[in-house]
Amino acid sequence: MANSRSALKRVLVAERNRIRNKTYKSALRTLMKKYFTALDTYVAEPTPELKQEVLLKMSAAYSKIDKAVKRGVLHENNGARKKSRLAKRLSALTQTAAEG
């Protein structure tokens, strides 16, 4: 346990921040999963409505990633990597759908 009042306070602050960061990361993972499922349904049956839905889900995920980076939940490079993976998956699957 903490030996001083300041150390005790730091323990409480760290726990508060951990819980806040956990909610951001959880919401981010949820949005990314929703994006990937929407993308899979679009690839299975490409329609303009489904493409619009995919783009909306991607936009929501991008927004949450940017907010997490801004608030210090994610490192800037981590956020950039996540956004890159989202875009890369979209381009790879839409290219294969266009070819097939």
ZAMARLUM-475578 format. One record per atom (N, C-alpha, C, O): residue number from 0; residue in one letter; z, x, y. Coordinates in Angstrom, 1 decimal, padded with zeros to 4 digits. Each point is the difference from the previous one (the first is absolute). Layout:
BEGIN
(rec NUM,'A',(Z,X,Y))
...
END
This chain:
BEGIN
(rec 0,'M',(000.0,000.8,-001.2))
(rec 0,'M',(000.0,-000.8,001.2))
(rec 0,'M',(000.0,000.9,001.2))
(rec 0,'M',(000.3,001.2,000.0))
(rec 1,'A',(-000.6,-001.8,001.2))
(rec 1,'A',(-000.1,000.7,001.2))
(rec 1,'A',(001.4,000.5,000.5))
(rec 1,'A',(001.0,-000.6,-000.2))
(rec 2,'N',(-001.0,001.8,000.8))
(rec 2,'N',(001.2,000.6,000.4))
(rec 2,'N',(000.4,-000.2,001.4))
(rec 2,'N',(001.1,000.1,000.4))
(rec 3,'S',(-002.1,-000.5,000.4))
(rec 3,'S',(000.2,-000.2,001.5))
(rec 3,'S',(-000.5,-001.3,000.4))
(rec 3,'S',(-000.8,-000.6,-000.7))
(rec 4,'R',(001.2,000.1,001.9))
(rec 4,'R',(-000.5,-001.2,000.4))
(rec 4,'R',(-001.5,000.0,000.3))
(rec 4,'R',(-000.8,-001.0,-000.3))
(rec 5,'S',(000.3,002.1,000.8))
(rec 5,'S',(-001.5,000.1,000.3))
(rec 5,'S',(-000.8,000.1,-001.3))
(rec 5,'S',(-001.1,-000.6,-000.1))
(rec 6,'A',(001.7,001.2,-001.0))
(rec 6,'A',(-000.7,000.0,-001.3))
(rec 6,'A',(000.0,-001.4,-000.6))
(rec 6,'A',(-001.0,-000.4,-000.6))
(rec 7,'L',(002.1,-000.3,000.8))
(rec 7,'L',(000.0,-001.4,-000.5))
(rec 7,'L',(-001.0,-000.8,000.7))
(rec 7,'L',(-000.7,-000.9,-000.6))
(rec 8,'K',(000.6,001.1,001.9))
(rec 8,'K',(-001.0,-000.8,000.8))
(rec 8,'K',(-001.4,000.3,-000.5))
(rec 8,'K',(-000.8,-000.9,-000.1))
(rec 9,'R',(000.5,002.2,-000.1))
(rec 9,'R',(-001.3,000.4,-000.5))
(rec 9,'R',(-000.3,-000.7,-001.3))
(rec 9,'R',(-001.2,-000.3,-000.3))
(rec 10,'V',(002.2,000.2,-000.6))
(rec 10,'V',(-000.2,-000.6,-001.3))
(rec 10,'V',(-000.5,-001.5,000.2))
(rec 10,'V',(-000.9,-000.5,-000.7))
(rec 11,'L',(001.6,-000.2,001.6))
(rec 11,'L',(-000.3,-001.4,000.3))
(rec 11,'L',(-001.4,-000.1,000.6))
(rec 11,'L',(-000.8,-000.9,-000.4))
(rec 12,'V',(000.5,001.8,001.3))
(rec 12,'V',(-001.4,-000.1,000.7))
(rec 12,'V',(-001.0,000.3,-001.0))
(rec 12,'V',(-001.1,-000.6,-000.1))
(rec 13,'A',(001.3,001.6,-000.8))
(rec 13,'A',(-001.0,000.3,-001.0))
(rec 13,'A',(-000.3,-001.1,-001.0))
(rec 13,'A',(-001.1,-000.3,-000.4))
(rec 14,'E',(002.2,-000.4,000.1))
(rec 14,'E',(-000.1,-001.2,-000.9))
(rec 14,'E',(-000.8,-001.1,000.7))
(rec 14,'E',(-000.9,-000.6,-000.7))
(rec 15,'R',(001.2,000.4,001.9))
(rec 15,'R',(-000.7,-001.1,000.8))
(rec 15,'R',(-001.5,000.4,000.1))
(rec 15,'R',(-000.8,-000.9,-000.2))
(rec 16,'N',(000.5,002.1,000.5))
(rec 16,'N',(-001.4,000.4,000.0))
(rec 16,'N',(-000.7,000.0,-001.3))
(rec 16,'N',(-001.2,-000.4,-000.1))
(rec 17,'R',(001.9,000.7,-001.0))
(rec 17,'R',(-000.6,-000.1,-001.3))
(rec 17,'R',(-000.4,-001.4,-000.4))
(rec 17,'R',(-001.1,-000.2,-000.5))
(rec 18,'I',(001.9,-000.7,000.9))
(rec 18,'I',(-000.3,-001.4,-000.3))
(rec 18,'I',(-001.1,-000.5,000.8))
(rec 18,'I',(-000.9,-000.7,-000.5))
(rec 19,'R',(000.8,001.1,001.8))
(rec 19,'R',(-001.1,-000.4,000.8))
(rec 19,'R',(-001.3,000.6,-000.5))
(rec 19,'R',(-001.0,-000.7,000.0))
(rec 20,'N',(001.0,002.0,-000.4))
(rec 20,'N',(-001.2,000.6,-000.5))
(rec 20,'N',(-000.4,-000.6,-001.3))
(rec 20,'N',(-001.2,-000.1,-000.2))
(rec 21,'K',(002.1,-000.3,-000.6))
(rec 21,'K',(-000.3,-000.6,-001.3))
(rec 21,'K',(-000.8,-001.3,000.2))
(rec 21,'K',(-000.9,-000.3,-000.7))
(rec 22,'T',(001.3,-000.5,001.7))
(rec 22,'T',(-000.7,-001.3,000.2))
(rec 22,'T',(-001.4,000.3,000.5))
(rec 22,'T',(-000.9,-000.7,-000.4))
(rec 23,'Y',(000.7,001.7,001.3))
(rec 23,'Y',(-001.3,000.3,000.4))
(rec 23,'Y',(-000.9,000.5,-001.1))
(rec 23,'Y',(-001.1,-000.5,-000.2))
(rec 24,'K',(001.6,001.3,-000.7))
(rec 24,'K',(-000.8,000.6,-001.1))
(rec 24,'K',(-000.3,-001.1,-001.0))
(rec 24,'K',(-001.1,-000.1,-000.6))
(rec 25,'S',(002.1,-000.8,000.4))
(rec 25,'S',(-000.3,-001.1,-001.0))
(rec 25,'S',(-001.1,-000.9,000.6))
(rec 25,'S',(-000.9,-000.4,-000.8))
(rec 26,'A',(001.0,000.0,002.0))
(rec 26,'A',(-001.0,-000.9,000.6))
(rec 26,'A',(-001.4,000.7,000.0))
(rec 26,'A',(-001.0,-000.6,-000.2))
(rec 27,'L',(001.0,001.9,000.4))
(rec 27,'L',(-001.2,000.8,000.0))
(rec 27,'L',(-000.7,000.0,-001.4))
(rec 27,'L',(-001.2,-000.2,-000.1))
(rec 28,'R',(002.0,000.4,-000.9))
(rec 28,'R',(-000.5,000.0,-001.4))
(rec 28,'R',(-000.5,-001.4,-000.4))
(rec 28,'R',(-001.0,-000.2,-000.6))
(rec 29,'T',(001.7,-000.9,001.1))
(rec 29,'T',(-000.5,-001.3,-000.3))
(rec 29,'T',(-001.3,-000.3,000.7))
(rec 29,'T',(-000.9,-000.5,-000.7))
(rec 30,'L',(000.7,000.9,001.9))
(rec 30,'L',(-001.3,-000.2,000.7))
(rec 30,'L',(-001.1,000.8,-000.7))
(rec 30,'L',(-001.1,-000.5,-000.1))
(rec 31,'M',(001.4,001.7,-000.3))
(rec 31,'M',(-001.0,000.8,-000.7))
(rec 31,'M',(-000.4,-000.6,-001.3))
(rec 31,'M',(-001.2,-000.1,-000.4))
(rec 32,'K',(002.2,-000.5,-000.4))
(rec 32,'K',(-000.4,-000.7,-001.2))
(rec 32,'K',(-000.8,-001.2,000.2))
(rec 32,'K',(-001.0,-000.3,-000.7))
(rec 33,'K',(001.3,-000.5,001.8))
(rec 33,'K',(-000.8,-001.1,000.3))
(rec 33,'K',(-001.4,000.3,000.4))
(rec 33,'K',(-000.9,-000.7,-000.4))
(rec 34,'Y',(000.8,001.9,001.1))
(rec 34,'Y',(-001.4,000.4,000.3))
(rec 34,'Y',(-000.8,000.4,-001.2))
(rec 34,'Y',(-001.1,-000.3,-000.2))
(rec 35,'F',(001.8,001.0,-000.7))
(rec 35,'F',(-000.7,000.5,-001.2))
(rec 35,'F',(-000.4,-001.2,-000.9))
(rec 35,'F',(-001.1,000.0,-000.6))
(rec 36,'T',(001.9,-001.0,000.5))
(rec 36,'T',(-000.3,-001.2,-000.8))
(rec 36,'T',(-001.2,-000.8,000.6))
(rec 36,'T',(-000.9,-000.5,-000.7))
(rec 37,'A',(001.0,000.4,002.1))
(rec 37,'A',(-001.1,-000.7,000.7))
(rec 37,'A',(-001.3,000.8,-000.2))
(rec 37,'A',(-001.1,-000.6,-000.2))
(rec 38,'L',(001.1,001.9,000.2))
(rec 38,'L',(-001.1,000.9,-000.2))
(rec 38,'L',(-000.6,-000.2,-001.4))
(rec 38,'L',(-001.2,-000.1,-000.2))
(rec 39,'D',(002.1,000.0,-000.8))
(rec 39,'D',(-000.5,-000.1,-001.4))
(rec 39,'D',(-000.7,-001.4,-000.1))
(rec 39,'D',(-001.0,-000.1,-000.7))
(rec 40,'T',(001.5,-000.9,001.3))
(rec 40,'T',(-000.6,-001.4,-000.1))
(rec 40,'T',(-001.3,000.0,000.7))
(rec 40,'T',(-001.0,-000.6,-000.4))
(rec 41,'Y',(000.9,001.3,001.5))
(rec 41,'Y',(-001.3,000.1,000.7))
(rec 41,'Y',(-001.0,000.7,-000.8))
(rec 41,'Y',(-001.2,-000.4,000.0))
(rec 42,'V',(001.5,001.5,-000.6))
(rec 42,'V',(-000.9,000.8,-000.8))
(rec 42,'V',(-000.5,-000.8,-001.2))
(rec 42,'V',(-001.2,000.0,-000.4))
(rec 43,'A',(002.1,-000.8,-000.2))
(rec 43,'A',(-000.4,-000.9,-001.1))
(rec 43,'A',(-001.0,-001.0,000.4))
(rec 43,'A',(-000.9,-000.4,-000.8))
(rec 44,'E',(001.1,-000.2,002.0))
(rec 44,'E',(-000.9,-001.1,000.4))
(rec 44,'E',(-000.2,000.2,001.5))
(rec 44,'E',(000.8,-000.6,000.8))
(rec 45,'P',(-001.7,001.4,-000.3))
(rec 45,'P',(-000.2,000.3,001.4))
(rec 45,'P',(-000.5,-001.2,000.8))
(rec 45,'P',(-001.1,-000.5,-000.3))
(rec 46,'T',(001.9,000.0,001.2))
(rec 46,'T',(-000.4,-001.1,000.9))
(rec 46,'T',(000.4,000.4,001.4))
(rec 46,'T',(001.0,000.8,000.2))
(rec 47,'P',(-001.6,-001.3,000.9))
(rec 47,'P',(000.4,000.3,001.3))
(rec 47,'P',(001.5,-000.3,000.4))
(rec 47,'P',(000.6,000.7,000.7))
(rec 48,'E',(-000.2,-001.9,-001.3))
(rec 48,'E',(001.4,-000.4,000.2))
(rec 48,'E',(001.0,001.0,-000.6))
(rec 48,'E',(001.0,000.4,000.7))
(rec 49,'L',(-001.3,000.1,-001.9))
(rec 49,'L',(000.9,000.9,-000.6))
(rec 49,'L',(000.0,001.4,000.7))
(rec 49,'L',(001.0,000.7,000.1))
(rec 50,'K',(-002.2,-000.3,000.4))
(rec 50,'K',(-000.1,001.2,000.8))
(rec 50,'K',(000.9,-000.1,001.2))
(rec 50,'K',(000.6,001.0,000.4))
(rec 51,'Q',(-000.7,-002.1,000.3))
(rec 51,'Q',(000.8,-000.2,001.2))
(rec 51,'Q',(001.5,000.1,-000.3))
(rec 51,'Q',(000.8,000.6,000.7))
(rec 52,'E',(-000.4,-001.2,-001.9))
(rec 52,'E',(001.4,000.1,-000.4))
(rec 52,'E',(000.4,001.4,-000.3))
(rec 52,'E',(001.1,000.4,000.4))
(rec 53,'V',(-002.0,000.4,-001.0))
(rec 53,'V',(000.3,001.4,-000.3))
(rec 53,'V',(000.3,000.7,001.3))
(rec 53,'V',(000.9,000.8,000.1))
(rec 54,'L',(-001.8,-001.0,000.9))
(rec 54,'L',(000.1,000.7,001.3))
(rec 54,'L',(001.3,-000.4,000.7))
(rec 54,'L',(000.6,000.8,000.7))
(rec 55,'L',(-000.2,-002.1,-000.8))
(rec 55,'L',(001.2,-000.4,000.6))
(rec 55,'L',(001.2,000.7,-000.6))
(rec 55,'L',(001.0,000.4,000.7))
(rec 56,'K',(-001.0,-000.4,-002.1))
(rec 56,'K',(001.1,000.7,-000.7))
(rec 56,'K',(000.1,001.5,000.4))
(rec 56,'K',(001.1,000.6,000.1))
(rec 57,'M',(-002.3,000.0,000.0))
(rec 57,'M',(000.0,001.4,000.3))
(rec 57,'M',(000.5,000.2,001.5))
(rec 57,'M',(000.8,001.0,000.2))
(rec 58,'S',(-001.1,-001.9,000.7))
(rec 58,'S',(000.5,000.1,001.3))
(rec 58,'S',(001.5,-000.1,000.1))
(rec 58,'S',(000.7,000.7,000.7))
(rec 59,'A',(-000.2,-001.6,-001.5))
(rec 59,'A',(001.5,-000.2,-000.1))
(rec 59,'A',(000.7,001.2,-000.5))
(rec 59,'A',(001.0,000.4,000.5))
(rec 60,'A',(-001.6,000.2,-001.6))
(rec 60,'A',(000.6,001.2,-000.5))
(rec 60,'A',(-000.1,001.2,000.9))
(rec 60,'A',(001.0,000.7,000.2))
(rec 61,'Y',(-002.1,-000.6,000.5))
(rec 61,'Y',(-000.1,001.1,001.0))
(rec 61,'Y',(001.0,-000.2,001.1))
(rec 61,'Y',(000.7,001.0,000.4))
(rec 62,'S',(-000.5,-002.2,000.1))
(rec 62,'S',(001.0,-000.3,001.0))
(rec 62,'S',(001.4,000.4,-000.4))
(rec 62,'S',(000.7,000.6,000.8))
(rec 63,'K',(-000.3,-001.0,-002.0))
(rec 63,'K',(001.3,000.3,-000.5))
(rec 63,'K',(000.2,001.5,-000.2))
(rec 63,'K',(001.1,000.5,000.3))
(rec 64,'I',(-002.2,000.2,-000.7))
(rec 64,'I',(000.1,001.5,-000.2))
(rec 64,'I',(000.2,000.6,001.4))
(rec 64,'I',(000.9,000.9,000.1))
(rec 65,'D',(-001.6,-001.3,000.9))
(rec 65,'D',(000.1,000.5,001.3))
(rec 65,'D',(001.4,-000.2,000.6))
(rec 65,'D',(000.6,000.9,000.7))
(rec 66,'K',(-000.1,-002.1,-000.9))
(rec 66,'K',(001.4,-000.3,000.5))
(rec 66,'K',(001.0,000.8,-000.7))
(rec 66,'K',(001.0,000.5,000.6))
(rec 67,'A',(-001.1,-000.2,-001.9))
(rec 67,'A',(000.9,000.8,-000.8))
(rec 67,'A',(000.0,001.4,000.5))
(rec 67,'A',(001.0,000.7,000.1))
(rec 68,'V',(-002.2,-000.2,000.2))
(rec 68,'V',(-000.1,001.4,000.6))
(rec 68,'V',(000.6,000.1,001.4))
(rec 68,'V',(000.7,000.9,000.3))
(rec 69,'K',(-001.0,-001.9,000.5))
(rec 69,'K',(000.6,-000.1,001.3))
(rec 69,'K',(001.5,000.0,000.0))
(rec 69,'K',(000.6,000.7,000.9))
(rec 70,'R',(000.0,-001.4,-001.8))
(rec 70,'R',(001.5,-000.1,-000.1))
(rec 70,'R',(000.6,001.2,-000.8))
(rec 70,'R',(001.2,000.0,-000.1))
(rec 71,'G',(-002.0,000.9,-000.4))
(rec 71,'G',(000.5,001.1,-000.7))
(rec 71,'G',(000.4,-000.3,-001.5))
(rec 71,'G',(000.6,000.9,-000.6))
(rec 72,'V',(-001.0,-002.0,000.1))
(rec 72,'V',(000.2,-000.3,-001.4))
(rec 72,'V',(-000.9,000.9,-000.9))
(rec 72,'V',(000.5,000.5,-001.0))
(rec 73,'L',(-001.7,-000.3,001.4))
(rec 73,'L',(-001.0,000.8,-000.7))
(rec 73,'L',(-000.4,001.2,000.9))
(rec 73,'L',(000.0,-000.1,001.2))
(rec 74,'H',(-000.3,001.2,-001.8))
(rec 74,'H',(-000.5,001.1,000.7))
(rec 74,'H',(-001.5,-000.3,000.4))
(rec 74,'H',(-000.6,-000.8,-000.7))
(rec 75,'E',(000.2,001.4,001.8))
(rec 75,'E',(-001.4,-000.3,000.5))
(rec 75,'E',(-001.1,000.2,-001.1))
(rec 75,'E',(-000.9,-000.7,-000.1))
(rec 76,'N',(001.1,001.9,-000.6))
(rec 76,'N',(-001.0,000.3,-001.0))
(rec 76,'N',(000.0,-000.9,-001.2))
(rec 76,'N',(-001.0,-000.4,-000.6))
(rec 77,'N',(002.2,-000.1,000.3))
(rec 77,'N',(000.2,-001.0,-001.1))
(rec 77,'N',(-000.7,-001.3,000.4))
(rec 77,'N',(-000.7,-000.6,-000.9))
(rec 78,'G',(000.9,000.2,002.1))
(rec 78,'G',(-000.7,-001.2,000.4))
(rec 78,'G',(-001.5,000.1,000.0))
(rec 78,'G',(-000.7,-000.9,-000.4))
(rec 79,'A',(000.2,002.1,000.9))
(rec 79,'A',(-001.4,000.2,000.0))
(rec 79,'A',(-000.6,000.0,-001.4))
(rec 79,'A',(-001.1,-000.5,-000.3))
(rec 80,'R',(001.9,001.1,-000.7))
(rec 80,'R',(-000.5,000.1,-001.3))
(rec 80,'R',(-000.1,-001.4,-000.7))
(rec 80,'R',(-000.9,-000.3,-000.7))
(rec 81,'K',(001.9,-000.6,001.0))
(rec 81,'K',(000.0,-001.3,-000.5))
(rec 81,'K',(-001.2,-000.8,000.6))
(rec 81,'K',(-000.7,-000.7,-000.8))
(rec 82,'K',(000.4,000.8,002.0))
(rec 82,'K',(-001.1,-000.7,000.6))
(rec 82,'K',(-001.3,000.5,-000.5))
(rec 82,'K',(-001.0,-000.7,-000.2))
(rec 83,'S',(000.9,002.0,-000.1))
(rec 83,'S',(-001.2,000.6,-000.5))
(rec 83,'S',(-000.3,-000.5,-001.4))
(rec 83,'S',(-001.1,-000.3,-000.4))
(rec 84,'R',(002.2,000.1,-000.4))
(rec 84,'R',(-000.2,-000.5,-001.4))
(rec 84,'R',(-000.4,-001.4,000.0))
(rec 84,'R',(-000.8,-000.4,-000.8))
(rec 85,'L',(001.3,-000.4,001.8))
(rec 85,'L',(-000.5,-001.4,000.1))
(rec 85,'L',(-001.5,-000.1,000.3))
(rec 85,'L',(-000.7,-000.7,-000.7))
(rec 86,'A',(000.3,001.5,001.7))
(rec 86,'A',(-001.4,000.0,000.4))
(rec 86,'A',(-000.9,000.6,-001.1))
(rec 86,'A',(-001.1,-000.5,-000.3))
(rec 87,'K',(001.6,001.5,-000.4))
(rec 87,'K',(-000.8,000.7,-001.1))
(rec 87,'K',(-000.2,-001.0,-001.1))
(rec 87,'K',(-001.1,-000.1,-000.6))
(rec 88,'R',(002.1,-000.7,000.2))
(rec 88,'R',(-000.1,-000.9,-001.1))
(rec 88,'R',(-001.0,-001.1,000.4))
(rec 88,'R',(-000.8,-000.5,-000.9))
(rec 89,'L',(000.8,000.0,002.1))
(rec 89,'L',(-000.9,-001.0,000.5))
(rec 89,'L',(-001.5,000.5,-000.1))
(rec 89,'L',(-000.8,-000.7,-000.5))
(rec 90,'S',(000.6,001.9,001.0))
(rec 90,'S',(-001.4,000.5,000.0))
(rec 90,'S',(-000.5,000.2,-001.4))
(rec 90,'S',(-001.1,-000.2,-000.3))
(rec 91,'A',(002.0,000.8,-000.6))
(rec 91,'A',(-000.4,000.3,-001.3))
(rec 91,'A',(-000.3,-001.3,-000.8))
(rec 91,'A',(-001.1,-000.1,-000.7))
(rec 92,'L',(001.9,-001.0,000.8))
(rec 92,'L',(-000.3,-001.2,-000.7))
(rec 92,'L',(-001.1,-000.8,000.6))
(rec 92,'L',(-000.7,-000.7,-000.8))
(rec 93,'T',(000.5,000.7,002.1))
(rec 93,'T',(-001.1,-000.7,000.5))
(rec 93,'T',(-001.3,000.6,-000.3))
(rec 93,'T',(-001.1,-000.6,-000.1))
(rec 94,'Q',(001.0,002.0,000.0))
(rec 94,'Q',(-001.2,000.7,-000.4))
(rec 94,'Q',(-000.4,-000.3,-001.4))
(rec 94,'Q',(-001.1,-000.3,-000.3))
(rec 95,'T',(002.1,000.2,-000.6))
(rec 95,'T',(-000.3,-000.3,-001.4))
(rec 95,'T',(-000.4,-001.5,-000.1))
(rec 95,'T',(-000.8,-000.3,-000.9))
(rec 96,'A',(001.4,-000.5,001.7))
(rec 96,'A',(-000.4,-001.4,-000.1))
(rec 96,'A',(-001.4,-000.2,000.6))
(rec 96,'A',(-000.8,-000.9,-000.5))
(rec 97,'A',(000.4,001.7,001.5))
(rec 97,'A',(-001.4,-000.1,000.5))
(rec 97,'A',(-001.0,000.5,-001.0))
(rec 97,'A',(-001.1,-000.5,000.0))
(rec 98,'E',(001.5,001.5,-000.7))
(rec 98,'E',(-001.0,000.6,-001.0))
(rec 98,'E',(-000.2,-000.9,-001.2))
(rec 98,'E',(-001.1,-000.1,-000.5))
(rec 99,'G',(002.2,-000.5,000.1))
(rec 99,'G',(000.0,-000.8,-001.3))
(rec 99,'G',(-000.4,-001.4,000.2))
(rec 99,'G',(-000.1,-000.7,-001.0))
END
